[in-house]
Amino acid sequence: MTQEVINHVKSNIELFRMFIENSIPLQPSMDVLKPIIAPYNLEFPNQSIHKSACKECLLDMLRWAIGQTKTETEPAEPIKKVKKKKNEV
């Protein structure tokens, strides 16, 4: 996903979360969804979204887009090693 698309998702993230939480019926022709469709189709060619798409497919696309903003911008937390005490099982 390009930085431009990531910024688009971030600027509309509350709207997208509302769509997901309320299972809003979406259409690929919605202007707010258009920038996300091409990157999603590249990532998941078998679920290709074009002029029509199932309601759940579009909601999955939004879930994926929101997840991409997190993985693209937030560094992973380091894994902490936990030492066991001698008496622990």
LUMLUM-222255 format. One record per residue: x, y, z of N, C-alpha, C in turn; residue number from 1; residue in three letters. Coordinates in nm, 4 decimals, m for minus. Example, Ala and Ser with C-alpha at 12.3 -4.5 7.8 and 13.67 -1.06 7.14 Angstrom:
<rs>
        nx        ny        nz       cax       cay       caz        cx        cy        cz  pos  code
    1.3190   m0.5690    0.7800    1.2300   m0.4500    0.7800    1.3200   m0.3300    0.7800    1   ALA
    1.2850   m0.2250    0.7080    1.3670   m0.1060    0.7140    1.2900    0.0030    0.7870    2   SER
</rs>
This chain:
<rs>
        nx        ny        nz       cax       cay       caz        cx        cy        cz  pos  code
    0.0845   m0.1173    0.0000    0.0000    0.0000    0.0000    0.0888    0.1232    0.0000    1   MET
    0.0558    0.2201   m0.0820    0.1352    0.3428   m0.0878    0.1065    0.4300    0.0338    2   THR
    0.1958    0.5222    0.0598    0.1771    0.6130    0.1716    0.0503    0.6972    0.1533    3   GLN
    0.0199    0.7297    0.0298   m0.1010    0.8070    0.0008   m0.2269    0.7301    0.0430    4   GLU
   m0.2302    0.6011    0.0128   m0.3454    0.5187    0.0504   m0.3499    0.5011    0.2019    5   VAL
   m0.2356    0.4808    0.2633   m0.2297    0.4688    0.4090   m0.2837    0.5960    0.4737    6   ILE
   m0.2450    0.7106    0.4230   m0.2956    0.8373    0.4770   m0.4465    0.8495    0.4578    7   ASN
   m0.4959    0.8016    0.3436   m0.6401    0.8029    0.3175   m0.7134    0.7179    0.4210    8   HIS
   m0.6601    0.5998    0.4479   m0.7228    0.5107    0.5465   m0.7188    0.5758    0.6841    9   VAL
   m0.6041    0.6310    0.7206   m0.5926    0.6954    0.8518   m0.6903    0.8113    0.8668   10   LYS
   m0.7079    0.8893    0.7618   m0.7969    1.0051    0.7725   m0.9445    0.9641    0.7754   11   SER
   m0.9741    0.8419    0.7359   m1.1125    0.7932    0.7366   m1.1323    0.6753    0.8314   12   ASN
   m1.0382    0.6519    0.9202   m1.0402    0.5307    1.0018   m1.1638    0.5198    1.0903   13   ILE
   m1.2097    0.6307    1.1459   m1.3287    0.6254    1.2305   m1.4523    0.5888    1.1479   14   GLU
   m1.4633    0.6426    1.0294   m1.5730    0.6092    0.9390   m1.5681    0.4608    0.9035   15   LEU
   m1.4487    0.4116    0.8694   m1.4338    0.2711    0.8333   m1.4687    0.1799    0.9500   16   PHE
   m1.4264    0.2163    1.0698   m1.4600    0.1357    1.1883   m1.6105    0.1345    1.2120   17   ARG
   m1.6751    0.2473    1.1884   m1.8206    0.2538    1.2032   m1.8877    0.1629    1.1003   18   MET
   m1.8379    0.1639    0.9757   m1.8915    0.0743    0.8727   m1.8822   m0.0706    0.9194   19   PHE
   m1.7662   m0.1080    0.9727   m1.7420   m0.2456    1.0165   m1.8300   m0.2815    1.1351   20   ILE
   m1.8309   m0.1970    1.2369   m1.9073   m0.2256    1.3585   m2.0567   m0.2397    1.3313   21   GLU
   m2.1079   m0.1630    1.2371   m2.2510   m0.1647    1.2081   m2.2862   m0.2473    1.0841   22   ASN
   m2.1877   m0.3162    1.0278   m2.2085   m0.3978    0.9072   m2.2867   m0.3225    0.8001   23   SER
   m2.2407   m0.2023    0.7729   m2.3056   m0.1165    0.6744   m2.2903   m0.1774    0.5347   24   ILE
   m2.3981   m0.1848    0.4568   m2.3851   m0.2324    0.3187   m2.3082   m0.1298    0.2351   25   PRO
   m2.1978   m0.1714    0.1787   m2.1104   m0.0818    0.1027   m2.1154   m0.1159   m0.0453   26   LEU
   m2.0740   m0.0200   m0.1256   m2.0650   m0.0391   m0.2694   m1.9243    0.0008   m0.3153   27   GLN
   m1.8631   m0.0743   m0.4059   m1.7300   m0.0387   m0.4547   m1.7251    0.0985   m0.5210   28   PRO
   m1.8386    0.1480   m0.5627   m1.8428    0.2787   m0.6294   m1.8329    0.3963   m0.5316   29   SER
   m1.8344    0.3691   m0.4016   m1.8240    0.4765   m0.3018   m1.6853    0.5409   m0.3109   30   MET
   m1.6824    0.6729   m0.3229   m1.5551    0.7447   m0.3385   m1.4561    0.7143   m0.2272   31   ASP
   m1.5049    0.6977   m0.1051   m1.4163    0.6748    0.0079   m1.3484    0.5371    0.0008   32   VAL
   m1.4072    0.4442   m0.0726   m1.3497    0.3100   m0.0847   m1.2567    0.2938   m0.2047   33   LEU
   m1.2765    0.3741   m0.3068   m1.2028    0.3581   m0.4328   m1.0507    0.3495   m0.4179   34   LYS
   m0.9858    0.4339   m0.3340   m0.8390    0.4253   m0.3243   m0.7877    0.2934   m0.2659   35   PRO
   m0.8726    0.2214   m0.1944   m0.8295    0.0981   m0.1275   m0.8457   m0.0240   m0.2165   36   ILE
   m0.9342   m0.0175   m0.3132   m0.9693   m0.1350   m0.3937   m0.8503   m0.1904   m0.4720   37   ILE
   m0.7756   m0.1063   m0.5407   m0.6630   m0.1553   m0.6218   m0.5568   m0.2256   m0.5368   38   ALA
   m0.5105   m0.1662   m0.4244   m0.4122   m0.2380   m0.3423   m0.4669   m0.3695   m0.2859   39   PRO
   m0.5951   m0.3699   m0.2514   m0.6565   m0.4926   m0.1994   m0.6618   m0.5999   m0.3082   40   TYR
   m0.6983   m0.5606   m0.4288   m0.7027   m0.6561   m0.5398   m0.5645   m0.7124   m0.5717   41   ASN
   m0.4609   m0.6321   m0.5567   m0.3244   m0.6812   m0.5771   m0.2856   m0.7835   m0.4710   42   LEU
   m0.3251   m0.7561   m0.3485   m0.2913   m0.8447   m0.2370   m0.3729   m0.9743   m0.2404   43   GLU
   m0.4992   m0.9634   m0.2798   m0.5907   m1.0777   m0.2809   m0.6585   m1.0900   m0.4179   44   PHE
   m0.5870   m1.1352   m0.5193   m0.6440   m1.1417   m0.6549   m0.7634   m1.2364   m0.6673   45   PRO
   m0.7726   m1.3356   m0.5804   m0.8854   m1.4288   m0.5870   m1.0149   m1.3668   m0.5362   46   ASN
   m1.0052   m1.2596   m0.4589   m1.1237   m1.1926   m0.4052   m1.1470   m1.0606   m0.4766   47   GLN
   m1.1018   m1.0503   m0.5942   m1.1047   m0.9269   m0.6711   m1.2356   m0.8490   m0.6581   48   SER
   m1.2230   m0.7249   m0.6172   m1.3384   m0.6362   m0.6024   m1.3411   m0.5431   m0.7225   49   ILE
   m1.4532   m0.5415   m0.7902   m1.4696   m0.4548   m0.9071   m1.5985   m0.3753   m0.8913   50   HIS
   m1.6837   m0.3788   m0.9900   m1.8070   m0.3002   m0.9863   m1.9057   m0.3515   m0.8829   51   LYS
   m1.9000   m0.4784   m0.8527   m1.9865   m0.5329   m0.7482   m1.9032   m0.6226   m0.6583   52   SER
   m1.9429   m0.6315   m0.5349   m1.8729   m0.7165   m0.4397   m1.9671   m0.7469   m0.3242   53   ALA
   m1.9460   m0.8599   m0.2614   m2.0309   m0.8953   m0.1484   m2.0055   m0.7990   m0.0322   54   CYS
   m2.1071   m0.7817    0.0494   m2.0988   m0.6900    0.1630   m1.9820   m0.7264    0.2544   55   LYS
   m1.9702   m0.8534    0.2859   m1.8654   m0.8970    0.3777   m1.7268   m0.8803    0.3153   56   GLU
   m1.7161   m0.8941    0.1837   m1.5872   m0.8755    0.1150   m1.5373   m0.7319    0.1331   57   CYS
   m1.6275   m0.6372    0.1191   m1.5885   m0.4966    0.1348   m1.5528   m0.4656    0.2796   58   LEU
   m1.6240   m0.5241    0.3741   m1.5889   m0.5045    0.5145   m1.4536   m0.5678    0.5456   59   LEU
   m1.4269   m0.6851    0.4870   m1.2950   m0.7487    0.5026   m1.1856   m0.6603    0.4452   60   ASP
   m1.2145   m0.5963    0.3330   m1.1176   m0.5058    0.2715   m1.0843   m0.3915    0.3684   61   MET
   m1.1857   m0.3375    0.4351   m1.1612   m0.2288    0.5310   m1.0817   m0.2789    0.6515   62   LEU
   m1.1132   m0.3988    0.6984   m1.0359   m0.4554    0.8105   m0.8886   m0.4691    0.7706   63   ARG
   m0.8661   m0.5194    0.6499   m0.7300   m0.5357    0.5995   m0.6609   m0.3999    0.5900   64   TRP
   m0.7305   m0.3002    0.5354   m0.6710   m0.1671    0.5180   m0.6325   m0.1065    0.6520   65   ALA
   m0.7188   m0.1202    0.7509   m0.6876   m0.0680    0.8845   m0.5662   m0.1404    0.9409   66   ILE
   m0.5616   m0.2707    0.9223   m0.4462   m0.3489    0.9686   m0.3173   m0.3071    0.9004   67   GLY
   m0.3245   m0.2714    0.7736   m0.2064   m0.2282    0.6996   m0.1507   m0.0972    0.7544   68   GLN
   m0.2354   m0.0091    0.8011   m0.1849    0.1169    0.8558   m0.1059    0.0909    0.9826   69   THR
   m0.1455   m0.0092    1.0575   m0.0736   m0.0423    1.1810    0.0604   m0.1058    1.1504   70   LYS
    0.0635   m0.2006    1.0569    0.1884   m0.2700    1.0274    0.2864   m0.1796    0.9535   71   THR
    0.2359   m0.0834    0.8795    0.3232    0.0058    0.8032    0.3834    0.1162    0.8896   72   GLU
    0.3156    0.1517    0.9983    0.3592    0.2695    1.0724    0.4052    0.2429    1.2144   73   THR
    0.3644    0.1330    1.2738    0.4005    0.1061    1.4121    0.5096   m0.0003    1.4187   74   GLU
    0.6200    0.0308    1.4846    0.7249   m0.0700    1.4968    0.6772   m0.1852    1.5849   75   PRO
    0.7233   m0.3029    1.5547    0.6866   m0.4187    1.6354    0.7512   m0.4076    1.7728   76   ALA
    0.6774   m0.4525    1.8729    0.7326   m0.4507    2.0082    0.8361   m0.5625    2.0201   77   GLU
    0.9442   m0.5329    2.0884    1.0453   m0.6372    2.1041    0.9915   m0.7522    2.1886   78   PRO
    1.0358   m0.8720    2.1577    0.9943   m0.9893    2.2346    1.0761   m0.9942    2.3614   79   ILE
    1.0056   m1.0041    2.4718    1.0724   m1.0090    2.6016    1.0936   m1.1544    2.6417   80   LYS
    1.2145   m1.1849    2.6810    1.2445   m1.3194    2.7270    1.2147   m1.3252    2.8764   81   LYS
    1.1444   m1.4282    2.9153    1.1093   m1.4446    3.0560    1.1934   m1.5590    3.1106   82   VAL
    1.2686   m1.5286    3.2148    1.3508   m1.6309    3.2774    1.2677   m1.7016    3.3838   83   LYS
    1.2757   m1.8322    3.3834    1.2036   m1.9100    3.4839    1.2905   m1.9228    3.6074   84   LYS
    1.2242   m1.9175    3.7204    1.2958   m1.9425    3.8457    1.3189   m2.0906    3.8594   85   LYS
    1.4145   m2.1287    3.9373    1.4503   m2.2698    3.9499    1.3335   m2.3555    3.9983   86   LYS
    1.2478   m2.3029    4.0836    1.1388   m2.3818    4.1410    1.0118   m2.3814    4.0565   87   ASN
    1.0101   m2.3019    3.9465    0.8909   m2.2965    3.8624    0.8848   m2.4161    3.7685   88   GLU
    0.7646   m2.4550    3.7379    0.7450   m2.5678    3.6458    0.7353   m2.5167    3.5048   89   VAL
</rs>
